[in-house]
Amino acid sequence: MTLSLRVAIIGAGPAGIYAGNILNRQVTEAGGEVAIDLYESLPAPYGLIRYGVAPDHPRIKGIVNSLHEMLDAGTIRLIGNVEVGRDITVAELQERYDAVIFATGALKDAPLRIPGIDLPGSYGAADFVAWYDGHPDVARTWPLEAQSIAVIGNGNVALDVARVLAKHPKDLLTTDVPANVVEGLEASPVTDVHVFGRRGPGHVKFTPIELRELGEVPDVDVIVYDDDFERAANDPHAEALFASNNQVKVMTRTLNGWRKPADHEYTASRRLHLHFLHAPVEVLGADAVEAVRFELTRPVGDGSVAGTGEFVDVPVQAVYRAVGYASSPVAGVPFDEQRAVIPNAGGRVTDAGEHLPGLYATGWIKRGPVGLIGHTKGDALETITNLVEDASSGALPAAVVDAADGEEVFDLLGARGVAYTTWNGWLELDAHERALGDAFEAAAHYGEIVRERVKVVPRDEQVAISRSGALALS
């Protein structure tokens, strides 16, 4: 049987784009045809790559270039600024498409349930990342008033947050960081940023590139503490990881390279402290954050830690929790509140263990917010392989609305007053942001700065620019 499919993918981040690219390849290589519409709630594509990763990561440019090529090939149609569940329902998509794939990612902070975590001055890392990445749906200002800051977490997001907090704004200007973010960071009085992890230096969840970047930030000293390394000594689990994992070897050597004698004099104007084997137990303060209380931990030997019964209070005026992300429900689709995922079996969406025909999931909404880009590709491959198998066996429900010409959904959105954006609209916005970069004039005290682009933040401005030149749908 020759396949002829129409598929909607919800979410234009890496998970959704990879799924569309793999789907197109599998179907066309089998001699079939597939029409793919990629729905995105924001006016611009790329999801977490545009709005969830620190702007000073050079490797992100390469990922964006790859995603751009996939969308620019014309085999996947972008429909932006459309909120599924509000502007169009899942049921309405099911009427128009043979299958719907959810790739909505994880956009909110996982909770850290300790006393005092809701005090003023306590923030979620995801919210802060959205601010410095210029997400259109967050406030333009951020309360940067603390001299000493605690970041709780031992993953890449914690390092991103700590690095941006500690970094001098002029050193971000070569990125696409928005003007309002530069202005906010300029006013920050920060001198010390402390990053805390529950486990030892041999069990960090960083990656080597992110860790090495800390040591390359101008006028910021990285400080580690011998007491933490001594408590982490003689841990057979960490020793086994070091022996078997090259990344762990690199990071362990990097961390040990930052150890200094007790009388070492640090000269930078800002300091970034890395603390290990510290478990947060309470945020202290009367009307706002004044300190964080930690219990010192020790390795048990199996990768976990136990409390020592010794507590330390670290004075800070702000705390950022970076203990993970969590996905949000999609209206009209089952959701596992405990795991914060759409329940599925191999990407097939399930309800009470039964597959709901025509519904699929991929990426973090499928498996939770863990893993890197390589995991996302593997996720998409599994989901798409199962979708194509279902299509080949006749297990997909037939669409009931005739959308063969591809225009019907735009008529529906237009009739509802939805100012949708397209790939051609993104090219307009992309060119506009690059032009802003070309026209950028640095303040005299910055010296000469070359900017590739300046990100446009307001949603209405993004939409207006995207719709100004062309609404061609191909």
Helices and strands as residue ranges (DSSP letters): E 4-10, H 14-29, E 33-39, H 48-51, H 59-72, E 76-79, H 90-96, E 99-102, E 108-109, E 122-124, H 125-132, E 148-152, H 156-166, G 169-172, H 179-186, E 192-196, G 201-203, H 208-214, E 220-224, H 226-231, H 236-244, H 246-257, E 270-275, E 278-284, E 291-299, E 305-315, E 318-321, E 325-326, E 344-345, E 348-351, E 354-361, H 364-367, H 373-392, H 408-415, H 423-439, G 444-446, H 459-469
